[in-house]
């Protein structure tokens, strides 16, 4: 059985990142959809990230278009919006 740090995430560039790189930090995992009514959360997540990322915080954003097509943008458009 794998643990969290055995997992890896794939960036839009195709590069894979091992989650063990973030060991010892607080990790927030956000399932994002730009056209969702909850996008106001982006603002405070970004503020939190800017305040603590150099110390102990990592925010991993995972765009999802599975629910009512609320993330129809390309990776580049998502990057610009988020």
N, C-alpha and C positions, 0 to 999 in steps of 0.2 A: 504494500500500500504506500502510495506517495504521500508526502506531507506538502504543505504549502510551498516551502522553499525548493522543492524538487520540480515545481512547475515552471514553465516559461511562457512568455507572451510574445506575440509577433507584432512588430511595428509595421506601419503602412509601407515602409521601405522594404519589408520582407526580412529585415534583421530580427533575430530572436534574442530576447533578453531573459536571462535566468532570474527568477525572483529571489534567489539567494543573494543577489547583489544588494538587496534592500534589507538584509538581515540586520537587526538592531535598530531599525527605524519603525516609526508608526506608519502604517500603510492604509490609505483610504482608497477603496476600489469603487469607482463610480460607473454605473451603466448609464450612458448618456444618449439622449435623443433630442436633437436641437429644436424640433418642432413640438416638443412636449410642453405642457403647461408648467412643468417643474423646472424649467431652465433657469429660473431665478437663482437656483442653487449654484450655478456656475460662478456667480459673483462672489459669494462668500467662500466657496471652495478655493477660488483663485487667491482671494485675500489671505486665507489661512495658509495656503501654499507659499505665497510670497513672504509671509511673516516667519514661517518656521522651516522652510525647505533646506536652508543652509545648516540647520541644527539637527532635526530629527524626523521631519515629515516628508512623505512621498505620496502623491496622488496619482493613481493610475486610472486613466479614462478609457473606457471601452464603449465605443459607439455601437448602437444596436438599432436595427431597422425592422425588427421582428414584430413590433406591436404597432399596428395601424400606420405603417410606413412613416414614422415620425423622425427618421434619420435618413432621408433620401440623398443627402449630399455625398460628394466624393470625399476621399481622405483629405485632399488639399482644402476643400471648402470647410470641412469640419475643423481642420487645424486653424484656419483663419478666424472662424467664428468662436472657437473655444479659447 
